[in-house]
């Protein structure tokens, strides 16, 4: 410790030094004899404690205290005097002394006690001093932030007087804070972004915020009420943040977004129109070419027609690529999740390209891992697009050797398998400096590639996007002059046993379609398209009638019954949309359900959905594959003859489901037979029914409550097959009745009662199935 003794009496000095040294503290003691020496000593040395006599040459201890400048090393002062007057002690304490010791009580014990107190007090002073310094630093930083940030800090006391108003944000509203502080809130609210009602709101004790426009600026205000003992009185503090620039930026972004959306819509409309306008003549070219190739031709004629066909095929590929890219950029690309056989898909790809491979004397082969499941869940169309594009490229850029497709399982669990595919060729390869760019749009390995092999450079870009949008990845490895390997991996979901049974069941109940005496009405304004369609269907033994627009079609449907109507969309007088509305709305009951197949050059998902929503039964895009058209016509014809839709043909067969007894709602005999001792399938079916049906039933009830009859129809339709499998004939009939009434909008007032009856049946079925499930598990 550093201790200063200020006393002119030598005896007192010795007694103080002896007592300090005997107190147990190790001290470095400095002695001065008068007031001036003492003040000089504290100026140069930071002492921990000062002992000072009351009476000194040049002044008193009180004079010292008055002149002692407190600062960073503020020492505790202990007054030492022979005076016994307590008024002296009180006066000394008021001037800053921490203790008072009469000279007759200067002992080691007394001094030690005083030192302990003095040191503790000194420590607290230093701590408070550090806190004060930090607080001052923080205040300076805060002031600097306030001066540089477009905010306004303000405060209003309980008397509604403005006590604080400062910040850089003040500059933006041209207000002098000095003219505001000290005034009543009512006097200045017209000048400030502060509303008079804030005071009443703050009195409720709740924090709140709001956006306020003032003087052409936008402010975000946050108000915090002041409270005394937890009770709000009306005073508040607040911060107003000038968000004008942010608001303007937000408006600019919205305008840009609107422009971008309008641009995207224009682009989509242009692409749809372009697709239609190009597809229509391409359809005519391709179809007529296919017809001509089947006639007797000379060698030159055959060569020319094959060249025409190849050019048309290439043009159609380009159109499809552009449309796919447009969907991806607009984030409208969707993927199905249906069961398909990977083995069959790759086999089909090989069959598709075997002709091209043989033309170049190439070996086209495939090698599949035996661990690949028989059926997987995914989008077969998109997978086919990926693998076909890669195989086509491999054959195109390979002049000798082989093209090989491999597939293997790299990771798998009960729900999903990651499958890796490789397309390996022995072709020209890709230069090392080009391989990183080959997946970019409109990019090929070189200008000579474009000249020699053609193409747009879109194919690999589309493949990459299709793979990645399905959660996969793709890369290429190549040695220039030796060949290229494209490797991609995609995760595929695995079907449950119940789904496998459903996938196979339609094949078991499918019936052969009859193609005799099918009456077809072709509604098409384009002469070439009508010629092609009629020629394609000529060999199918259909009876074909023609209409040139929607109005003509309506008149013919009124005069005669048709099994299927092939409907073009873009037509003069009355287009396909107007025509289907007229058929479904205004024709007699025996005519309004005539199956209609939309046949249009608008090849996108939105167009298909629009056609289906308007009442079309199915959709096919032009140019079409004859086999696809044949299947769709015969399917629709079968459905029309049976008076049911396509799902009912499959699900409503007279399968031998025994009727239920009087004690149970469900009859599980058919499901047990279908399980064929496969307990897993039996349990999966029941679990799936008990999981999905309550959700569907809830959707149906919600639809009834909101009079959303389309939602009701969809839910009722979805429930029917499962109810039928479980032998719940009465419940299935209820669902069928609800579906019909919701679809035709007839007797909708009866639907709530029917829905309640259906709910009762289902709830009882859930109880029975849970008991069955528990019994099976146990």
Order of alpha helices (4+ residues) and beta strands (2+ residues): beta-alpha-beta-alpha-beta-beta-beta-alpha-beta-alpha-beta-alpha-beta-beta-alpha-alpha-beta-beta-beta-alpha-alpha-beta-alpha-beta-beta-alpha-beta-beta-alpha-alpha-beta-beta-alpha-beta-alpha-beta-alpha-beta-alpha-alpha-beta-alpha-beta-alpha-alpha-alpha-alpha-alpha-alpha-alpha
